[in-house]
Amino acid sequence: MNVIRSRQFLISLVVILLGVTTFLIVSHMMEPPFQPLSDAPVPLAGGVILDLDTTAKEYTGAAPENKSGTKPGIQIPGYGSITIPANATDVKIMLLNPEANPCYFTFEIVLKDTGDSLYQSKLVEPSKCIEQITLAKALEKGEYSATIKVRTYELESLIAMNNADVEVKLIVV
């Protein structure tokens, strides 16, 4: 008699587990696929977060000159000087990640004299550029030495790659 009750209990348990499993599978299949919000970071495999700069747009201008010759590598645009308006925080400036690059860029603009960070971007995809930025503070008329810190990250894993510090003169008019 105990053997029969034990088998009935075991069969009931298996039927319940199959029902719960079926329910979970069906309910999962009915969920819409993950659609991130435009400003939301996108999770990648391994818990890595892809936080793209949503202000970056497709670059349609001429490709920057490749100064590395035939050597493959990361192309870093040069900036001799950048002119921006005085006493303004919203300024037009082009920060480009060239199309041929195998990585994301982030840009940080730092004043050399004070170390103040004027701007920090999120990740910029290859072939995209930021055309308008909001500075952390407005600058008065004059010339300022600054560094554009370009940080690079692998496309798949976001592992840091090479860095470049591009010296630039900010001309504020």
VOBATOR-619393 format. One line per 3 residues: number of its first residue (from 1); their letters; for each residue z, y, x of N, C-alpha, C, O. Coordinates in Angstrom, 3 decimals. Example, Ala and Ser with C-alpha at 12.3 -4.5 7.8 and 13.67 -1.06 7.14 Angstrom:
REM VOBATOR-619393
1 = as = 7.800,-5.690,13.190,7.800,-4.500,12.300,7.800,-3.300,13.200,8.465,-3.319,14.236  7.080,-2.250,12.850,7.140,-1.060,13.670,7.870,0.030,12.900,8.039,1.138,13.409
REM end
This chain:
REM VOBATOR-619393
1 = mnv = 0.000,-1.184,0.811,0.000,0.000,0.000,0.000,1.266,0.867,-0.703,2.229,0.560  0.794,1.263,1.956,0.828,2.402,2.871,-0.510,2.604,3.557,-0.912,3.737,3.821  -1.196,1.517,3.843,-2.492,1.600,4.509,-3.490,2.289,3.593,-4.300,3.091,4.058
4 = irs = -3.446,1.988,2.285,-4.379,2.578,1.326,-4.103,4.085,1.200,-5.038,4.886,1.205  -2.835,4.467,1.089,-2.481,5.892,0.975,-2.848,6.639,2.261,-3.296,7.785,2.212  -2.660,6.001,3.378,-2.991,6.614,4.644,-4.501,6.869,4.744,-4.933,7.922,5.214
7 = rqf = -5.296,5.889,4.292,-6.759,6.046,4.302,-7.192,7.126,3.316,-8.069,7.930,3.629  -6.583,7.156,2.121,-6.924,8.180,1.133,-6.598,9.577,1.665,-7.371,10.514,1.468  -5.457,9.714,2.337,-5.070,10.997,2.927,-6.070,11.408,4.007,-6.488,12.565,4.066
10 = lis = -6.448,10.461,4.854,-7.392,10.730,5.925,-8.763,11.122,5.365,-9.391,12.052,5.872  -9.223,10.438,4.349,-10.514,10.760,3.716,-10.444,12.142,3.076,-11.387,12.924,3.192  -9.336,12.452,2.399,-9.169,13.780,1.777,-9.187,14.877,2.840,-9.799,15.927,2.647
13 = lvv = -8.523,14.632,3.946,-8.477,15.602,5.028,-9.871,15.846,5.611,-10.237,16.990,5.882  -10.649,14.779,5.805,-12.006,14.905,6.331,-12.880,15.687,5.354,-13.665,16.533,5.782  -12.764,15.426,4.058,-13.560,16.129,3.042,-13.208,17.623,3.044,-14.099,18.469,2.959
16 = ill = -11.938,17.944,3.139,-11.510,19.349,3.165,-12.046,20.041,4.415,-12.556,21.158,4.328  -11.938,19.395,5.577,-12.445,19.988,6.820,-13.957,20.197,6.764,-14.454,21.218,7.239  -14.682,19.261,6.198,-16.130,19.423,6.046,-16.450,20.589,5.121,-17.388,21.343,5.383
19 = gvt = -15.690,20.748,4.051,-15.901,21.858,3.121,-15.648,23.205,3.786,-16.429,24.141,3.620  -14.555,23.299,4.540,-14.237,24.554,5.227,-15.304,24.866,6.277,-15.730,26.014,6.403  -15.731,23.867,7.022,-16.761,24.067,8.042,-18.065,24.533,7.408,-18.705,25.459,7.906
22 = tfl = -18.455,23.896,6.316,-19.679,24.284,5.604,-19.574,25.729,5.124,-20.523,26.500,5.265  -18.430,26.095,4.561,-18.222,27.461,4.081,-18.363,28.469,5.225,-19.029,29.492,5.065  -17.752,28.193,6.358,-17.825,29.110,7.492,-19.248,29.265,8.018,-19.673,30.370,8.357
25 = ivs = -19.976,28.169,8.085,-21.361,28.224,8.573,-22.224,29.032,7.620,-22.990,29.890,8.058  -22.112,28.771,6.324,-22.929,29.477,5.337,-22.571,30.965,5.310,-23.465,31.809,5.262  -21.293,31.292,5.340,-20.906,32.701,5.285,-21.359,33.442,6.548,-21.728,34.614,6.473
28 = hmm = -21.337,32.780,7.696,-21.810,33.402,8.933,-23.317,33.661,8.879,-23.788,34.691,9.361  -24.069,32.733,8.296,-25.521,32.875,8.210,-25.914,34.014,7.267,-26.999,34.578,7.407  -25.061,34.355,6.325,-25.390,35.397,5.355,-25.048,36.796,5.861,-25.454,37.779,5.243
31 = epp = -24.305,36.915,6.981,-23.982,38.217,7.530,-25.230,38.838,8.127,-26.035,38.134,8.737  -25.410,40.171,7.961,-26.558,40.813,8.604,-26.381,40.798,10.116,-25.250,40.770,10.601  -27.479,40.815,10.870,-27.354,40.850,12.331,-26.662,42.126,12.774,-26.673,43.132,12.064
34 = fqp = -26.053,42.076,13.966,-25.332,43.219,14.507,-26.279,44.385,14.717,-27.284,44.250,15.414  -25.972,45.515,14.130,-26.742,46.739,14.288,-25.794,47.834,14.751,-25.060,48.383,13.929  -25.782,48.173,16.037,-24.851,49.198,16.506,-25.217,50.566,15.938,-26.386,50.848,15.674
37 = lsd = -24.213,51.404,15.754,-24.457,52.788,15.395,-25.105,53.459,16.584,-24.951,52.996,17.714  -25.829,54.543,16.354,-26.575,55.171,17.444,-25.683,55.611,18.597,-26.114,55.571,19.749  -24.450,56.032,18.318,-23.570,56.500,19.389,-22.577,55.448,19.847,-21.782,55.707,20.750
40 = apv = -22.605,54.272,19.245,-21.613,53.258,19.568,-22.022,52.482,20.816,-23.196,52.145,20.977  -21.071,52.195,21.700,-21.384,51.341,22.844,-21.804,49.951,22.372,-21.287,49.453,21.372  -22.727,49.333,23.077,-23.243,48.020,22.708,-22.597,46.964,23.590,-22.687,47.053,24.814
43 = pla = -21.939,45.954,22.992,-21.345,44.904,23.826,-22.417,43.975,24.378,-23.335,43.578,23.662  -22.294,43.632,25.657,-23.190,42.678,26.296,-22.418,41.396,26.581,-21.219,41.308,26.316  -23.108,40.417,27.117,-22.456,39.163,27.480,-21.353,39.436,28.486,-21.481,40.315,29.338
46 = ggv = -20.279,38.686,28.384,-19.173,38.823,29.315,-18.272,40.004,29.016,-17.433,40.364,29.842  -18.432,40.621,27.841,-17.572,41.726,27.450,-17.942,43.064,28.068,-17.198,44.034,27.922  -19.083,43.136,28.758,-19.529,44.384,29.373,-20.027,45.305,28.257,-20.713,44.854,27.339
49 = ild = -19.686,46.579,28.334,-20.090,47.544,27.317,-21.246,48.398,27.836,-21.159,48.986,28.914  -22.322,48.459,27.062,-23.490,49.265,27.386,-23.369,50.563,26.599,-23.613,50.579,25.392  -22.998,51.644,27.264,-22.757,52.930,26.618,-23.894,53.878,26.991,-23.784,54.655,27.939
52 = ldt = -25.001,53.802,26.224,-26.190,54.599,26.537,-26.014,56.046,26.124,-25.343,56.342,25.135  -26.618,56.947,26.884,-26.614,58.364,26.554,-27.654,58.575,25.462,-28.853,58.432,25.701  -27.190,58.914,24.265,-28.092,59.045,23.121,-28.890,60.346,23.158,-29.796,60.528,22.344
55 = tak = -28.576,61.256,24.085,-29.365,62.479,24.202,-30.587,62.282,25.093,-31.474,63.135,25.119  -30.644,61.167,25.824,-31.781,60.902,26.714,-33.020,60.585,25.882,-32.967,59.830,24.912  -34.132,61.183,26.291,-35.401,61.002,25.581,-36.432,60.384,26.519,-36.281,60.409,27.741
58 = eyt = -37.472,59.834,25.924,-38.566,59.269,26.707,-39.210,60.376,27.530,-39.542,61.436,26.999  -39.387,60.133,28.825,-40.006,61.112,29.720,-41.510,60.938,29.665,-42.018,59.834,29.861  -42.232,62.029,29.397,-43.691,61.950,29.271,-44.422,62.735,30.355,-45.649,62.825,30.331
61 = gaa = -43.687,63.299,31.296,-44.310,64.081,32.368,-44.884,63.196,33.456,-44.912,61.971,33.345  -45.338,63.853,34.507,-45.897,63.138,35.661,-44.798,62.367,36.370,-43.643,62.792,36.413  -45.178,61.229,36.922,-44.213,60.416,37.668,-43.802,61.168,38.924,-44.644,61.778,39.584
64 = pen = -42.506,61.130,39.264,-42.077,61.789,40.501,-42.734,61.133,41.709,-43.077,59.951,41.680  -42.903,61.910,42.762,-43.504,61.392,43.989,-42.618,60.306,44.572,-41.404,60.475,44.683  -43.234,59.182,44.948,-42.508,58.087,45.575,-42.445,58.347,47.071,-43.451,58.222,47.769
67 = ksg = -41.271,58.708,47.563,-41.110,59.022,48.980,-40.650,57.820,49.785,-40.408,57.933,50.987  -40.527,56.660,49.129,-40.063,55.477,49.858,-41.218,54.678,50.437,-40.996,53.617,51.021  -42.466,55.168,50.289,-43.625,54.460,50.831,-43.846,53.158,50.097,-43.858,53.131,48.866
70 = tkp = -44.022,52.071,50.843,-44.273,50.778,50.220,-42.985,50.000,49.987,-43.004,48.923,49.390  -41.878,50.539,50.453,-40.609,49.844,50.289,-40.179,49.869,48.819,-40.150,50.929,48.194  -39.846,48.694,48.273,-39.321,48.714,46.907,-37.907,49.281,46.928,-37.198,49.164,47.927
73 = giq = -37.518,49.871,45.862,-36.174,50.414,45.808,-35.984,51.286,44.597,-36.837,51.359,43.713  -34.861,51.938,44.575,-34.523,52.814,43.473,-35.046,54.209,43.791,-34.802,54.740,44.874  -35.764,54.795,42.843,-36.291,56.146,43.012,-35.271,57.152,42.489,-34.850,57.076,41.334
76 = ipg = -34.879,58.084,43.335,-33.932,59.135,42.972,-34.689,60.461,43.014,-35.148,60.862,44.084  -34.832,61.153,41.881,-35.523,62.443,41.906,-34.745,63.463,42.734,-33.515,63.432,42.775  -35.462,64.354,43.387,-34.840,65.426,44.154,-34.787,66.700,43.324,-35.638,66.935,42.466
79 = ygs = -33.794,67.501,43.587,-33.627,68.776,42.891,-33.295,69.814,43.953,-32.187,69.808,44.489  -34.239,70.713,44.272,-33.966,71.740,45.263,-33.026,72.791,44.703,-31.976,73.086,45.274  -33.429,73.345,43.578,-32.581,74.324,42.907,-32.791,74.189,41.403,-33.837,73.738,40.936
82 = iti = -31.772,74.591,40.668,-31.822,74.551,39.209,-31.362,75.912,38.714,-30.308,76.403,39.119  -32.152,76.522,37.839,-31.803,77.828,37.280,-31.296,77.645,35.858,-31.929,76.990,35.029  -30.133,78.242,35.597,-29.532,78.175,34.262,-29.036,79.561,33.874,-28.821,80.403,34.746
85 = pan = -28.849,79.814,32.569,-28.358,81.129,32.140,-26.862,81.302,32.394,-26.090,80.344,32.354  -26.478,82.543,32.654,-25.070,82.867,32.878,-24.296,82.807,31.565,-24.848,83.039,30.489  -23.018,82.494,31.676,-22.077,82.501,30.555,-22.522,81.617,29.392,-22.243,81.927,28.234
88 = atd = -23.199,80.538,29.689,-23.646,79.602,28.650,-23.183,78.196,29.022,-23.154,77.831,30.198  -22.829,77.428,28.024,-22.469,76.033,28.295,-23.596,75.080,27.900,-23.709,74.000,28.480  -24.421,75.447,26.940,-25.574,74.619,26.568,-26.773,75.090,27.368,-27.277,76.192,27.153
91 = vki = -27.235,74.244,28.301,-28.315,74.645,29.205,-29.394,73.570,29.260,-29.132,72.384,29.058  -30.618,74.024,29.540,-31.739,73.102,29.703,-31.826,72.699,31.171,-31.847,73.540,32.070  -31.875,71.407,31.380,-31.979,70.851,32.729,-32.564,69.450,32.561,-32.255,68.772,31.581
94 = mll = -33.390,69.012,33.485,-33.962,67.677,33.355,-33.319,66.729,34.367,-33.433,66.917,35.579  -32.655,65.727,33.852,-32.066,64.673,34.679,-32.814,63.390,34.341,-32.672,62.860,33.239  -33.602,62.892,35.274,-34.564,61.813,35.023,-34.196,60.521,35.732,-33.787,60.527,36.893
97 = npe = -34.348,59.409,35.013,-34.327,58.078,35.615,-35.773,57.587,35.586,-36.260,57.213,34.519  -36.480,57.576,36.731,-37.886,57.198,36.746,-38.154,55.802,36.169,-37.316,54.903,36.239  -39.329,55.663,35.609,-39.725,54.446,34.889,-39.653,53.182,35.741,-39.290,52.123,35.229
100 = anp = -39.985,53.265,37.008,-40.055,52.079,37.866,-38.683,51.538,38.274,-38.602,50.465,38.872  -37.618,52.252,37.965,-36.295,51.831,38.428,-35.787,50.583,37.711,-35.975,50.428,36.504  -35.141,49.697,38.468,-34.589,48.462,37.887,-33.126,48.641,37.468,-32.344,47.692,37.526
103 = cyf = -32.755,49.861,37.044,-31.340,50.130,36.803,-31.149,51.303,35.850,-32.062,52.088,35.594  -29.928,51.389,35.337,-29.497,52.568,34.583,-28.983,53.597,35.571,-28.556,53.245,36.670  -29.021,54.870,35.189,-28.420,55.959,35.953,-27.294,56.577,35.137,-27.329,56.556,33.907
106 = tfe = -26.305,57.122,35.812,-25.435,58.142,35.232,-25.520,59.341,36.164,-25.737,59.194,37.367  -25.345,60.529,35.593,-25.404,61.762,36.362,-24.088,62.507,36.206,-23.540,62.599,35.108  -23.588,63.036,37.312,-22.447,63.938,37.265,-22.789,65.144,38.127,-23.224,64.994,39.269
109 = ivl = -22.591,66.339,37.581,-22.839,67.572,38.331,-21.484,68.143,38.718,-20.645,68.427,37.863  -21.283,68.310,40.041,-19.989,68.736,40.578,-20.201,69.958,41.468,-21.089,69.962,42.321  -19.384,70.997,41.268,-19.420,72.166,42.146,-18.814,71.783,43.494,-17.728,71.207,43.545
112 = kdt = -19.513,72.101,44.587,-19.029,71.714,45.919,-17.769,72.462,46.334,-16.869,71.872,46.933  -17.695,73.749,46.025,-16.555,74.564,46.489,-15.237,74.157,45.842,-14.196,74.138,46.498  -15.287,73.831,44.556,-14.040,73.565,43.818,-13.839,72.098,43.462,-12.722,71.666,43.180
115 = gds = -14.936,71.331,43.478,-14.841,69.935,43.045,-14.834,69.782,41.536,-14.664,68.677,41.021  -15.021,70.904,40.811,-15.035,70.847,39.347,-16.257,70.077,38.856,-17.377,70.310,39.312  -16.029,69.167,37.930,-17.125,68.434,37.300,-17.640,69.259,36.125,-16.914,69.528,35.168
118 = lyq = -18.913,69.656,36.217,-19.517,70.458,35.144,-20.112,69.610,34.042,-20.195,70.042,32.892  -20.530,68.392,34.393,-21.213,67.547,33.411,-21.141,66.092,33.850,-21.209,65.786,35.040  -21.001,65.202,32.875,-21.023,63.752,33.135,-21.828,63.095,32.013,-21.504,63.256,30.836
121 = skl = -22.876,62.356,32.381,-23.686,61.669,31.368,-23.164,60.262,31.138,-22.319,59.756,31.877  -23.692,59.651,30.097,-23.528,58.214,29.895,-24.721,57.551,30.567,-25.447,58.213,31.308  -24.940,56.274,30.331,-26.042,55.548,30.967,-27.396,56.052,30.468,-27.593,56.256,29.270
124 = vep = -28.317,56.248,31.398,-29.676,56.679,31.079,-30.619,55.554,31.494,-30.603,55.099,32.638  -31.437,55.119,30.546,-32.371,54.020,30.788,-33.541,54.476,31.666,-33.844,55.668,31.724  -34.205,53.523,32.355,-35.415,53.872,33.095,-36.451,54.489,32.151,-36.560,54.072,30.997
127 = skc = -37.194,55.455,32.620,-38.230,56.207,31.905,-37.662,57.194,30.885,-38.406,57.729,30.063  -36.356,57.440,30.929,-35.760,58.417,30.022,-35.149,59.560,30.823,-34.801,59.409,31.994  -35.030,60.707,30.158,-34.441,61.868,30.819,-33.579,62.643,29.835,-33.781,62.600,28.622
130 = ieq = -32.630,63.337,30.390,-31.792,64.247,29.616,-32.372,65.631,29.832,-32.571,66.050,30.973  -32.647,66.348,28.744,-33.278,67.655,28.846,-32.340,68.810,28.535,-32.627,69.953,28.892  -31.238,68.530,27.883,-30.278,69.581,27.530,-28.887,69.006,27.728,-28.604,67.883,27.309
133 = itl = -28.014,69.786,28.373,-26.648,69.324,28.605,-25.661,70.394,28.167,-26.021,71.561,28.012  -24.434,69.992,27.972,-23.347,70.922,27.692,-22.401,70.897,28.886,-21.783,69.875,29.186  -22.299,72.034,29.557,-21.431,72.141,30.722,-19.968,72.204,30.289,-19.655,72.676,29.195
136 = aka = -19.088,71.732,31.142,-17.652,71.786,30.869,-17.146,73.222,30.852,-16.162,73.534,30.181  -17.826,74.095,31.596,-17.466,75.518,31.585,-18.705,76.337,31.912,-19.598,75.879,32.625  -18.747,77.550,31.383,-19.848,78.461,31.668,-19.656,79.059,33.058,-18.530,79.227,33.527
139 = lek = -20.763,79.373,33.699,-20.721,79.971,35.038,-21.191,81.420,34.975,-22.075,81.765,34.190  -20.590,82.262,35.809,-21.012,83.653,35.916,-22.243,83.723,36.815,-22.548,82.774,37.537  -22.945,84.850,36.766,-24.142,85.040,37.599,-23.818,84.787,39.064,-22.742,85.132,39.553
142 = gey = -24.770,84.181,39.743,-24.595,83.920,41.164,-25.253,82.613,41.565,-25.924,81.967,40.760  -25.055,82.235,42.809,-25.575,80.968,43.319,-24.400,80.068,43.658,-23.412,80.507,44.246  -24.521,78.822,43.285,-23.447,77.851,43.487,-24.027,76.611,44.161,-25.101,76.140,43.786
145 = sat = -23.323,76.090,45.144,-23.693,74.804,45.736,-23.094,73.708,44.868,-21.918,73.751,44.505  -23.916,72.739,44.547,-23.449,71.653,43.684,-24.026,70.333,44.182,-24.955,70.300,44.989  -23.458,69.271,43.687,-23.938,67.922,43.972,-24.206,67.224,42.647,-23.369,67.235,41.745
148 = ikv = -25.377,66.620,42.544,-25.652,65.751,41.402,-25.377,64.335,41.893,-26.116,63.794,42.715  -24.304,63.745,41.378,-23.927,62.389,41.768,-24.654,61.413,40.844,-24.392,61.352,39.643  -25.568,60.655,41.437,-26.338,59.673,40.679,-25.737,58.306,40.964,-25.694,57.863,42.112
151 = rty = -25.275,57.645,39.918,-24.718,56.298,40.043,-25.682,55.337,39.360,-26.220,55.648,38.297  -25.902,54.176,39.960,-26.879,53.219,39.437,-26.190,51.907,39.067,-25.232,51.489,39.716  -26.698,51.264,38.006,-26.102,50.034,37.487,-27.205,49.065,37.078,-28.183,49.453,36.439
154 = ele = -27.035,47.786,37.459,-28.006,46.750,37.086,-28.216,46.734,35.580,-27.283,46.961,34.810  -29.452,46.464,35.167,-29.794,46.478,33.744,-29.083,45.382,32.954,-28.668,45.623,31.821  -28.934,44.206,33.510,-28.354,43.078,32.772,-26.836,43.051,32.800,-26.193,42.838,31.773
157 = sli = -26.266,43.268,33.977,-24.823,43.058,34.137,-24.008,44.348,34.240,-22.781,44.325,34.146  -24.693,45.458,34.431,-24.052,46.762,34.670,-23.217,46.794,35.947,-22.326,47.631,36.092  -23.508,45.885,36.865,-22.840,45.914,38.168,-23.358,47.125,38.932,-24.561,47.385,38.965
160 = amn = -22.427,47.869,39.551,-22.800,49.059,40.323,-23.733,48.675,41.462,-23.544,47.655,42.125  -24.731,49.501,41.671,-25.685,49.306,42.761,-25.482,50.441,43.772,-24.350,50.754,44.138  -26.571,51.047,44.214,-26.488,52.155,45.163,-26.075,53.442,44.454,-26.230,53.578,43.240
163 = nad = -25.555,54.367,45.224,-25.240,55.696,44.731,-26.025,56.703,45.546,-26.412,56.435,46.683  -26.257,57.865,44.951,-26.917,58.943,45.684,-26.243,60.253,45.310,-25.942,60.498,44.141  -26.011,61.085,46.305,-25.498,62.425,46.085,-26.630,63.394,46.446,-27.024,63.505,47.607
166 = vev = -27.139,64.088,45.432,-28.256,64.997,45.625,-27.712,66.426,45.671,-27.142,66.923,44.699  -27.901,67.074,46.825,-27.434,68.456,46.989,-28.391,69.384,46.251,-29.610,69.232,46.339  -27.830,70.340,45.526,-28.657,71.241,44.730,-28.021,72.633,44.723,-26.805,72.775,44.844
169 = kli = -28.861,73.645,44.581,-28.382,75.018,44.437,-28.512,75.382,42.963,-29.608,75.345,42.403  -27.386,75.736,42.332,-27.404,76.215,40.956,-27.586,77.735,41.003,-26.750,78.455,41.549  -28.679,78.204,40.430,-28.933,79.642,40.370,-28.650,80.074,38.943,-29.362,79.695,38.013
172 = vv = -27.607,80.868,38.781,-27.168,81.295,37.461,-27.608,82.749,37.275,-27.189,83.638,38.016  -28.461,82.973,36.270,-29.025,84.312,36.030,-28.612,84.872,34.693,-29.002,85.986,34.343
REM end
